[in-house]
Amino acid sequence: MRIIRYLEQGKAVMAAVTEEGSVYPLEFRDLFELVQTAEKEGITAAAWLERELPGRTASGSSMEEQELLVPITAPEVWAAGVTYERSRQARNYEATGGKLDASTFYDKVYDAERPELFFKSTAARTVGPGGTLCLRSDSAWQIPEPELGLVIDRAGRIIGYTIGNDMSCRDIEGENPLYLPQAKMWRRSCSIGPAIRLADTVADPYALDIVCRIYRHGQKVVEGTASTGQLKRRLEELVSFLTRDNDIFDGTVLLTGTCIVPPNEFTLQDGDRIEIGISGIGTLTNEVKTQERMNNDDWKQQSHVS
């Protein structure tokens, strides 16, 4: 069971998507209103939907036919780094100016008890499926980072799973690790969507397939695959460090790191299209533009809808 949000007659509509692909509009404003309603009855959100949907009428349109919004207005998006072996290799390559099989402090991060966690985005900086991502103007080496996202509540419970694109500037991060906030956070440097898969409908979150494809002028130029089974850390472990002595809000998204890294000679260009798919969730698609191309009309058209 998945949760989506879409635009209909200028208003945001929340809906449930069944395994068969049927879309059922719901009366709730967001996922957590549904969760709270179900919990008052002592059941999960998925169980509530399984009970209620048979008596309702589907929209008649598929999820792909809707004008999709971010599936949740995440007040904060956090991210974890160096959680996969491939990520450690890429960070070492950047930090040593392009040396293969080099060792750096990122090895210590990979093996440490405490994971790397950093603040990635706010609701205003985050775009949804079909939205436009920005390229940072002072970076010459930028890539997408396809990641499994955890949707958590204020107590740190994993309510659902989504897809995240943690855009990254490899040259800025490689120049100095203290530049990480600038390498990771700028206008429209993050996207999430297209849906939230309810956690209790996922049998094994460590058996999800991830694929990332990048298209340029209609031609596929990059393709990579991975599995969440390659994740070094447990999901609950990452959440436990994020919530330690920290105030977390309902709907916070924690991105869990990437295992797909484009070739070292690759950098995103204006007009590239990024597709990130995770089994059971869907495909998150975004175009990238330079800052110069992000004019006022673009901003109004792609602005976040709550």
Steps between C-alpha positions, in 0.01 A plus 500: 500500500637840396405857581520780243401865476391667179361827376136514400324827418770692681477297821722229644329162525631206699429151370576134560634284218429126520724219377281484188566869432155634587502853642261582785471867605499547877359766728823546695730797462816295539633158590519569871135590526428154357749338741345673801147404393601135468687498830192627686337176390803294598597406145764599248444738211529211255239299689266801508531539123449128435177522698372825352598496132270216384201722575637796307521598134834527325584813305515324165843645427834336565769644726709584191217709354482730801688826544703367789627708790750408769329212684555679830593856591813401692588773752860376488697263282812346651748267334757239590835469325755226439250225579595287198841374391460670162441834673815458708702436183356809331568726800859375522548566128377859539698572816831385348467688173419193294712221645357153457481266801617779731426507872379810686300603806192373317616148584476598866149632443396179326626282787406727792215428739355847433371551145542816296174697511444843351217744439396483135188704429187681611151486351564816297818356345352158420325421172274211408468268201520692174641805675818674390824460691774762488867472420723696733668785311843466665547126450635317196442144622142426600310174521172360628506264797210251491398399850235321699322754719346425838189693598502520880285645775610712793570187706731360233265229372540413133155561353588449135760494226550739209762584238743787540748674274780646711666724240872536570798709389794260498762769439389719792481211744831360378678833544430509872263287714400815690334618180242220524201733563583693182556178306160372603258785559387775267182605321314194370776255582270223620200310371278234654215285366305389314330308782536377857488125547349426840759326716285211612437403136871447432610147584873573493638855460845349437381328183402803293648549155621848405567627149618840378495611137611835361390620156658774290330621182274196525789254515588294805851596613518340847336196656576342835334243722530404864312339787422619850651168608841665442430754774759468778286643778155405620221748434403517866863574585500808277171620647622447856797732445285761326254513788763497773464825700327647196149630433351322199164585347230281349575455131876541525682312222835331556689404184712193563798544266583399146657196338475628142768744387535608134844464332758743639518692172125565501329819612140609460418757232211736442199310368601154625216279621551280807289191569532318831296186560461287811298180490158532657515881518517627142722724290606852594569711190651850495663727246798714598560858398770755560430781743489740203210309348301503822311822432195635682254309282675172584492582870126570498419195291706255703445654844418269788130434564408415859 
